[in-house]
Every structure is written in structure tokens, then in C-alpha cells.
Amino acid sequence: MFSKIKAEDEKSSESPSSLILSLPEDVIIDILARLSRFDYPKLSLVSKYFQSLVASPELYARRSLLACTEDFVYVVLDD
């Protein structure tokens, strides 16, 4: 009885980041590809692993495949 309670407590004490990192990298990239690009700077502060994913070309390729790209207009002002 007590071992069952202890096992449940250990399961609930897992941090969310360890649960996310237990997913395959392809799944993590699929999840990140669906986020807005505006979230990427904050996400890159979470860990070096997420920073490398945000900078990876695989993430942007997956965004294109999923049609999750965002339109931007860039303006250059020159004096």
C-alpha cells in the first residue's frame, strides 16, 4: 500500500520540463513549430536545448511543412 502511494508521489513530482524532454525530438519540434515566432525569444531562455532547437533549421523547415509560417513586412529606414 505504502509503496503504491510513494510511486504515485514520485510520478507527480516529475517536473514539466523533464516530461517534455522525454518526448522524441521530432514531437518537440512539431509542438514548437505551432507556436508563434514571437514566443521563440522567451523559449530560448528556458534551456540551452530549447535555444538550440529555436535556432535550428529543422524547426523552420517544419513550420513551412505545417503551413505555420507568419507573414512579416520588413521596413528599412535610412537617413
C-alpha positions in Angstrom: 0.0 0.0 0.0 2.7 2.5 1.0 4.9 1.6 -2.0 2.0 2.4 -4.3 1.5 5.8 -2.6 5.2 6.5 -2.8 5.3 5.6 -6.5 2.4 7.9 -7.2 4.1 10.7 -5.3 7.3 10.2 -7.4 5.3 10.4 -10.6 3.6 13.6 -9.6 6.9 15.2 -8.5 8.4 15.0 -12.1 9.0 18.4 -13.4 7.1 19.5 -16.6 10.4 20.1 -18.3 11.6 16.5 -17.7 8.3 15.3 -19.1 8.7 17.4 -22.2 12.3 16.3 -22.7 11.2 12.7 -22.5 9.3 13.1 -25.8 11.1 12.4 -29.1 12.8 15.4 -30.6 10.5 15.2 -33.7 7.5 15.6 -31.5 9.0 18.6 -29.6 9.8 20.3 -32.9 6.2 19.7 -34.1 5.0 21.4 -30.9 7.4 24.3 -31.2 6.6 24.8 -34.9 3.0 25.5 -33.9 4.0 28.4 -31.6 4.3 31.9 -32.8 7.7 33.2 -33.7 7.2 35.9 -31.1 7.4 33.2 -28.4 10.8 31.9 -29.6 13.0 34.5 -27.7 11.3 33.6 -24.4 11.5 29.9 -25.2 15.2 30.1 -25.9 15.8 31.3 -22.3 14.3 28.1 -20.9 17.4 26.0 -21.6 20.3 25.5 -23.9 18.5 22.6 -25.5 15.5 24.8 -26.4 17.8 27.6 -27.5 19.4 25.2 -30.0 16.0 24.0 -31.2 14.8 27.6 -31.8 18.0 28.3 -33.8 17.8 25.0 -35.8 16.8 25.0 -39.5 14.7 21.9 -38.8 12.2 24.0 -36.8 11.8 26.5 -39.7 11.5 23.7 -42.2 8.8 22.0 -40.1 6.9 25.3 -39.8 6.9 25.5 -43.6 5.7 22.0 -44.0 2.9 22.6 -41.5 2.0 25.9 -43.1 2.6 27.6 -39.8 4.6 30.5 -41.3 3.7 34.1 -40.4 3.8 37.0 -42.8 6.0 39.9 -41.9 6.8 43.1 -43.6 10.3 44.4 -43.1 11.0 48.1 -43.4 14.4 49.6 -43.6 14.7 53.3 -42.9 17.8 55.1 -44.0 18.7 58.6 -43.1 
